[in-house]
Amino acid sequence: MGDPKKLKSKFSRPRKPWDSTRLEEERKLKEDYGLKNKKELWMTEKMLKKKRQNARKLLALELEKRLKREKELLDSLKAIGILKGNAILDDVLGLKIEEFLERRLETIIWRKGMANTPKQARQFIVHGHIAINGKKVKTPSCIVKAEEESKITYYKKALKLTTEKPTKEIKKDFKQSSFEEKVFKIEEKKKETPIEKKEKVEVKEKPKEIKKEKIDEKKEEKKTEKPVKEEKKVEEKPIEKKEQKTEEKPKEGDKK
């Protein structure tokens, strides 16, 4: 076996990657159509370039050779749903990238109302909740044909859409209300009369005085208890010595 064949890249990177105008356009398209990254956008750009190149090549050919190939190119774009009616090669050259992005499965589900946002539609597809003609599809970048558009349904069970989460504006209102409460409290403090302030100070000083009185009483009790204990010890010692002496004297007389 030889070396495996290298696959060609499905997209081509832009020549000027840091062009400000191009970056803004790509950012808007990415947000509007719920794209995962810029590679998905570059892939659709390459599809559009190929169709335009084919149209330019056909215009350079003679009428006899061009008629057959022209029909094939126009029919392929009509099958996708990009061109309609009696289209010409000049219409192919005037196509834009938004027309290809509208034919993605992700955007069609969002336009039908089967999802609230394009990102939610992408989530339904990846999790396997979407089917085309009864078959499960898990590729959000799949380009849907005009015939299959009416056959897009939920897979097995229909999903119930809930309302969207609260936006950041509601959170801002909550912060403003808390800020207004703080300002209201500060204004109330300023409006207080000097008499009310004195009453608050007196109320705070009273518990301190009560604590000091309790501490002084405890100190006095400790001082009174100490001399009483010392007197008891002094009284007990001489009594014990006298009893010992009285008990020893009769024992000596008995032995003689």
C-alpha positions as CSV (number, residue, x, y, z in Angstrom):
1,M,0.0,0.0,0.0
2,G,1.2,3.5,-0.7
3,D,0.9,6.6,1.4
4,P,-2.7,7.5,2.1
5,K,-4.1,10.4,0.0
6,K,-4.2,13.7,1.8
7,L,-7.7,15.2,2.0
8,K,-8.1,18.7,0.7
9,S,-9.1,21.4,3.1
10,K,-12.8,22.3,3.0
11,F,-12.1,26.0,3.6
12,S,-9.5,28.6,2.7
13,R,-8.3,31.2,5.1
14,P,-8.5,34.9,4.2
15,R,-5.4,36.6,2.8
16,K,-5.7,39.6,5.2
17,P,-6.8,38.0,8.5
18,W,-6.7,41.2,10.6
19,D,-8.7,43.5,8.3
20,S,-11.0,45.5,10.6
21,T,-14.0,45.7,8.1
22,R,-13.9,42.0,7.3
23,L,-13.7,41.1,11.0
24,E,-16.8,43.1,11.9
25,E,-18.8,41.5,9.0
26,E,-17.7,38.0,10.1
27,R,-18.6,38.7,13.7
28,K,-22.1,39.9,12.8
29,L,-22.8,36.9,10.6
30,K,-21.5,34.5,13.3
31,E,-23.9,36.0,15.9
32,D,-26.9,36.3,13.5
33,Y,-26.7,32.7,12.3
34,G,-25.4,31.0,15.5
35,L,-22.2,29.7,14.0
36,K,-19.8,27.8,16.2
37,N,-16.6,29.3,14.7
38,K,-15.3,31.1,11.6
39,K,-14.4,27.9,9.9
40,E,-18.1,27.2,9.2
41,L,-18.4,30.6,7.6
42,W,-15.2,30.1,5.5
43,M,-16.6,26.7,4.3
44,T,-19.8,28.4,2.9
45,E,-17.6,31.1,1.3
46,K,-15.7,28.4,-0.5
47,M,-18.9,26.9,-1.8
48,L,-20.0,30.3,-3.2
49,K,-16.6,30.8,-4.8
50,K,-16.8,27.5,-6.6
51,K,-20.2,28.3,-8.0
52,R,-19.0,31.7,-9.2
53,Q,-15.9,30.2,-10.8
54,N,-18.0,27.7,-12.7
55,A,-20.3,30.4,-14.0
56,R,-17.3,32.5,-15.2
57,K,-15.8,29.5,-17.0
58,L,-19.1,28.8,-18.8
59,L,-19.5,32.4,-20.0
60,A,-16.1,32.1,-21.7
61,L,-17.2,29.0,-23.7
62,E,-19.2,28.9,-26.9
63,L,-23.0,28.7,-26.9
64,E,-23.2,25.1,-28.1
65,K,-20.9,23.8,-25.3
66,R,-22.3,26.2,-22.7
67,L,-26.0,25.4,-22.8
68,K,-25.7,21.8,-21.4
69,R,-23.4,22.7,-18.5
70,E,-25.3,25.9,-17.8
71,K,-28.5,24.0,-17.2
72,E,-26.7,21.6,-14.8
73,L,-25.3,24.5,-12.7
74,L,-28.6,26.3,-12.5
75,D,-30.6,23.2,-11.6
76,S,-28.2,22.4,-8.8
77,L,-28.8,25.8,-7.2
78,K,-32.6,25.6,-7.8
79,A,-32.7,22.2,-6.0
80,I,-31.1,23.8,-3.0
81,G,-33.6,26.6,-3.0
82,I,-31.1,29.5,-3.7
83,L,-32.3,30.3,-7.3
84,K,-36.0,30.4,-8.4
85,G,-37.8,30.8,-11.7
86,N,-36.0,31.6,-15.0
87,A,-32.5,32.3,-13.6
88,I,-29.4,33.1,-15.7
89,L,-25.6,32.8,-15.2
90,D,-25.5,36.5,-14.3
91,D,-27.7,35.7,-11.3
92,V,-25.1,33.2,-10.1
93,L,-22.4,35.9,-10.1
94,G,-24.6,38.2,-7.9
95,L,-25.1,35.6,-5.1
96,K,-24.2,36.5,-1.5
97,I,-23.1,34.4,1.4
98,E,-26.3,35.1,3.4
99,E,-28.3,33.2,0.8
100,F,-26.3,30.0,1.4
101,L,-26.4,30.5,5.2
102,E,-30.2,30.7,5.0
103,R,-30.3,27.2,3.5
104,R,-28.6,25.6,6.5
105,L,-30.6,23.2,8.7
106,E,-29.9,25.3,11.7
107,T,-31.4,28.5,10.3
108,I,-34.4,26.8,8.7
109,I,-35.5,25.3,12.1
110,W,-35.1,28.7,13.7
111,R,-37.1,30.4,10.9
112,K,-39.9,27.8,11.2
113,G,-40.3,28.5,14.9
114,M,-39.2,25.1,16.1
115,A,-36.6,26.9,18.3
116,N,-36.4,30.3,20.0
117,T,-32.8,31.1,18.8
118,P,-30.3,29.8,16.3
119,K,-28.1,28.5,19.1
120,Q,-31.0,26.5,20.5
121,A,-31.8,25.1,17.1
122,R,-28.1,23.9,16.9
123,Q,-28.5,22.3,20.3
124,F,-31.6,20.4,19.2
125,I,-29.8,19.1,16.1
126,V,-26.7,18.0,17.9
127,H,-28.7,16.2,20.6
128,G,-30.7,14.3,18.0
129,H,-34.1,15.9,18.3
130,I,-34.5,16.8,14.6
131,A,-35.4,14.5,11.7
132,I,-35.7,15.0,7.9
133,N,-38.3,12.7,6.4
134,G,-38.2,10.5,9.6
135,K,-34.4,10.2,9.6
136,K,-32.4,11.7,12.4
137,V,-29.9,14.4,11.4
138,K,-27.1,15.6,13.6
139,T,-25.2,18.1,11.3
140,P,-26.4,21.7,11.8
141,S,-24.4,22.8,8.7
142,C,-26.4,20.4,6.4
143,I,-27.8,22.3,3.4
144,V,-31.5,21.4,3.0
145,K,-33.1,20.9,-0.4
146,A,-36.3,22.7,-1.4
147,E,-38.3,19.4,-1.4
148,E,-37.1,18.4,2.0
149,E,-37.9,21.7,3.7
150,S,-41.5,20.7,4.4
151,K,-40.5,17.3,5.8
152,I,-38.4,18.7,8.7
153,T,-40.0,17.6,12.1
154,Y,-39.0,16.7,15.6
155,Y,-37.6,13.2,16.1
156,K,-40.2,10.9,17.8
157,K,-41.5,13.4,20.4
158,A,-42.3,17.1,19.9
159,L,-40.4,19.5,22.2
160,K,-42.1,22.1,24.3
161,L,-40.4,25.5,24.0
162,T,-40.1,27.6,27.1
163,T,-39.7,31.3,27.4
164,E,-36.2,32.8,27.3
165,K,-34.2,33.5,30.4
166,P,-34.3,37.0,32.0
167,T,-32.0,39.4,30.2
168,K,-29.3,41.5,31.7
169,E,-31.6,44.6,31.7
170,I,-33.6,43.0,34.6
171,K,-30.4,42.5,36.6
172,K,-29.5,46.2,36.0
173,D,-32.9,47.2,37.4
174,F,-32.2,45.1,40.5
175,K,-28.9,46.8,41.0
176,Q,-30.4,50.2,40.6
177,S,-33.1,49.5,43.2
178,S,-30.4,48.4,45.8
179,F,-28.4,51.6,45.0
180,E,-31.5,53.7,45.5
181,E,-32.2,52.2,48.9
182,K,-28.7,53.0,50.0
183,V,-29.1,56.6,48.9
184,F,-32.5,56.8,50.7
185,K,-30.9,55.7,54.0
186,I,-28.1,58.2,53.7
187,E,-30.6,61.0,53.2
188,E,-32.6,59.9,56.3
189,K,-29.4,60.1,58.4
190,K,-28.8,63.7,57.2
191,K,-32.4,64.7,58.1
192,E,-32.1,63.5,61.7
193,T,-32.2,66.3,64.3
194,P,-29.5,66.8,66.9
195,I,-31.9,65.8,69.6
196,E,-32.4,62.4,68.1
197,K,-28.7,61.9,67.7
198,K,-28.2,62.7,71.5
199,E,-30.8,60.1,72.4
200,K,-29.1,57.4,70.4
201,V,-25.7,58.3,72.1
202,E,-27.3,58.1,75.6
203,V,-28.8,54.7,74.8
204,K,-25.4,53.4,73.7
205,E,-23.7,54.7,76.9
206,K,-26.0,53.1,79.4
207,P,-25.0,49.5,78.9
208,K,-21.3,50.5,79.4
209,E,-22.1,52.1,82.8
210,I,-24.0,49.0,83.9
211,K,-21.0,46.7,83.0
212,K,-18.6,48.9,85.0
213,E,-20.8,48.6,88.1
214,K,-20.9,44.9,87.9
215,I,-17.2,44.6,87.5
216,D,-16.6,46.8,90.6
217,E,-19.0,44.7,92.7
218,K,-17.1,41.5,91.7
219,K,-13.8,43.0,92.7
220,E,-15.2,44.0,96.2
221,E,-16.5,40.5,96.8
222,K,-13.2,39.0,96.0
223,K,-11.4,41.3,98.5
224,T,-13.8,40.4,101.3
225,E,-13.5,36.7,100.7
226,K,-9.7,36.5,101.0
227,P,-9.2,37.6,104.7
228,V,-12.0,35.2,105.9
229,K,-10.1,32.2,104.5
230,E,-6.8,33.2,106.2
231,E,-8.5,33.6,109.7
232,K,-9.9,30.1,109.5
233,K,-6.5,28.6,108.8
234,V,-4.9,30.5,111.8
235,E,-7.6,29.4,114.2
236,E,-7.4,25.7,113.3
237,K,-3.6,25.2,113.7
238,P,-3.1,26.0,117.4
239,I,-6.1,23.9,118.4
240,E,-4.6,20.8,116.8
241,K,-1.2,21.2,118.6
242,K,-2.8,21.5,122.1
243,E,-4.8,18.3,121.7
244,Q,-1.6,16.4,120.8
245,K,0.2,17.6,123.9
246,T,-2.6,16.6,126.2
247,E,-2.8,13.2,124.7
248,E,1.0,12.5,125.1
249,K,1.3,13.3,128.9
250,P,-0.8,10.6,130.4
251,K,1.0,7.9,128.3
252,E,4.4,8.8,130.0
253,G,3.0,8.5,133.5
254,D,1.5,5.1,132.9
255,K,4.8,3.6,131.9
256,K,6.6,4.8,135.1
